Structures are given as C-alpha cells and as structure tokens.
Amino acid sequence: MWAHVWGFLYSSYFRFWLKWVLRLLTGKCELQRLLGGAEAGARRTLSSSFLMKSSAVLTAQVLRNAVHVEEAEVEKCVRDVMKEKKIGQKDTRFKTNLQISLLQISGYKKLYLDVENLRKVPYDSENEEHEEQLIELWNLLMPHENLRARISKQWCDIGFQGEDPKTDFRGMGLLGLVNLLYFSKHYTNEARQILSRSNHPKLGYSYAIVGINLTEMAYSLLKNGALKGHLYNMVSGLPQMEHFHQFYCYLVYEFDKFWFEEEPESIMHFNQYREKFHEKIKGLLLDYNVVLTLQD
C-alpha cells in the first residue's frame, strides 16, 4: 500500500519539484541532463523516449511528436526540440546524442515494417529468384550431394517436412527462407554442424522447420518491442535488416545448444522446450546492456 502511495506522491508532486530544483542547480532540463550524462545505448535511448512520450507540458507537443519522427525529419526534429527546450545550438553533445536516439527509434520502426513486408511475401515456386535462393540453401548445407529433382524427398534431409519446401514457408513467407539462407551463408560451418547434430538418433529435430520456427520467434520479439534494448546497444544509428538476421543466427546457434543441454524425451515435446527457450531469451533481453549476436 505504502509503495503505491509513495509512487503517486512522487509522480504527482515530488518529481515536479525535484526536476525544478535540478534545473535551477544545473541550468539544464531533464532531457538535457539525461542525454548529456547517460552512456550510449539502450538505457539512454529508452529513457529519452520515455521522457519525450510522457511530457506533460502543454507546449511540449514537439517532444511527444519526436518519438514518431521519420528518418528524413530527424535533423529538423532535433532543432525543434532544442528550440522548445531553450537549449543552445552550441550544446553539440546534446544535439548529437538526441539525433542518435531518434535515429534508433525511427530505425526500429522502419526495420519492423521491412521485416513484416518480407514476411508477407509468399514463397512462389514460379519466381526464379525464390527458387534460386532455395537451391542455394541446399548447396550450402549439402555441398557433397546433388539435388536430384526440385520436388524430392531429399528435402527432408535438411529438415523440411515433405517433398516441396514451399509448403513449409506459409507462416513466415519469404522471411523464413531468407533467414535460413543468411545463416548458411555467413556461418556455413556452424550451419552444417547444427544440421549434422539435428540428425542425432535420439535428440534429433527437423533443422529447417525449427529454423522457420525461430524466425517466428525473432519476428515476434521485434514486433512487441523486446529487441529494442539489443538493437539500441548494437547499432549507433539506424538498425538494418542485417541486424535482424544476426539476431536470428544467435537464436539458431543458442537453440541447438539449449536443446541438447535439456535432452528432451522426444521431438513431441518440442513446443514445451521451445517456450522454455523463448522465456530464456526474453529474460536476457530485459538487461539494459544486452547484445545477443554471434561473431564471424
């Protein structure tokens, strides 16, 4: 009860006067103090985003609008914020740090849209580019075995469910294939090792199907904002599709380790262990200093 009372009193009264005193002592507003003192990364960007969103000053609409700014308008928005908060243009530290934070915020939103658009593209066997990517995936994972036909039971050897992989991409669309291919291209040895491990007689799993399932996991974490901390720590500016793929690679590598450490009774318990792994990743992403990537 007392915690709720204190929270109400602090947010309603004490915080205002504390901000006023600090402004008087330092000559700087709360946003200026934050951007001037906090280390680069998630803590600074998330905190500045919260401050701008929660601004209650009637004249501070420009602050609330800042968190929705598009990349092309970031510089103008920075000037508007500095004018609104009466911060001199000579404060280059504030200017630079606010620009970085706004680029990260706008970049995250754009990245989600790019990922979502790729997810919405259905795999089309009549599309030459789609087919080339699928065949490239086979060649990267199975370099010593020729694919005898486009429709073939051989696809089961790399973890697809049937003779035509296109049916397995329905949920995640082209995004599922692009993720699988990215991991195979940039971490070829690791991909082949994990594929080999996935054929374990007791603890084996369907490599490609699990890979597509992990695409859904990465996508959902991006969609609900859980990847903000990771991406803001990783990228000083605009997060790109490359960074989403890198996070996916981390998931594939770590899931394989997790699966064999857990030693599930059978593949029939996949959903249970998949959720356990999901909870583990969500827990890691709560850390303000988190960066979850593999190294080349």
Disulfide bonds with the S-S distance in Angstrom:
none
